[in-house]
Amino acid sequence: MPISYPIKDIETGGIKCVFAGDEQTRVNKILHDLTFWGIRRKKEERRANVMVISGSRFDDELYVKFLGYLKSLNTNILLAQPENLPHPDDEASKSLLGHVSEVWIWQSLATGEKPIYRRGRSLQDVDDASACSGSSQGVGDLSG
């Protein structure tokens, strides 16, 4: 049986959960909250880490541009989504992967497995990429 934690306990740890509204409303709320977080920390020099756990949004131009904004604020963007990205030669995938530091499939993140993508490294360099049950096909190093 899975362990569940009250939302207030999760948010005490600095994790913000957005449940209300339809999908676009939730995405807009996440982008809004992260925008103001970015504005507040804009003058900080130390690198920050932000993990975005969401549905597949690789084809959402605003979402991808926003991740680019966060990256410009000296932020490592860690992304978890329900399924694999399309092939890395696909323009939407290239655009998204250009902004993120690491990508996990939800299931692999929940079980503590390694990411399926790390910026600047091929899948062979991300130890045991096959641990994602074959879902890592098509994602690799796009730095070239």
C-alpha positions, 0 to 999 in steps of 0.5 A: 500500500502506498504511503500518502502524506498530507499536502500541508506536510509536503508543502512545508518542505517547499514543494508546491502542489497545484490541483485545482482547475483544468489542465491549462489553469494548473499550468498557468498557476505553475508558470505564475508561481515560478515567475514570481519566484524567479523575480524574487531570486533574480539577484541571487548568484547561487544556482537554484534547482527547480523540479517540474513534475507535469504532464508532457508539455514539450509542444507547449511553446509558452511552457518551453519559453518559460523554462528558458527564462528560468534557465537564464536565472541560473537555474537547473531545471529538473523535469519529470513527466509521464512518458518519454519525449519524442525523438530528439531530432524532433524540433519540439524535443530539441527546444525543451531539452535545450532548457532542462538539465535532467529528465525523468519518467514519473515512474523512474523518478518515484523508484529512485532511478537515474534520469533518462536524459542529462544535458551534455551526456549521452544515455550511456553516460547516465548509468543504466539508462535502460532502467526506464523499461525501454522508455529512454529510446530516442533521448540522448545528448543534444549538445552537439 
